[in-house]
């Protein structure tokens, strides 16, 4: 087995190819990271925790990308979690506030679309399918006026939401 170059980081890295020609695997020694298939925190995303990830194809769950292009640290949050989700862009339409996980937004809120949100406390993951399956989107505290403009333009809907906790 050929061992190539490596790069170590404990901070956000918007362009890994500045340090490596390709990043095909990773090892997380501590903390949580979100890795992305494209530069500047765009495209398919995967949450990784302590452990070894020797195969990028299995890690990212896609054959579209052949390597990890950027990564972002996920700070551990202690305290309450809170976010508001909105049916339409720019915080329009039906609104619901979440303080815990939601495995099926349509069943719980009778809300078939979620196009914007405001994360006030904690870090969250939104998934395209119920029960935290499918493609995911990492959300830090902030306003998201149009979720389709967050680098996940190929995601057509969001169906479940989970807090990022120690047991996530």
ABEGO torsion letter per residue (X at the ends): XBBBBBBBBABBBABAAAABABBABBBBABEBBBBBABBGGBEBBBBBBBEBBABAAAAAGBAABABBABBBBBBBBBEBBBBBBBABBGGBEBBBBBABBBABAAAAAGBABBABBBBABEBBBBBABBGGBEBBBBBBBEBBABAAAAGBAABABBABBBBBBAAX
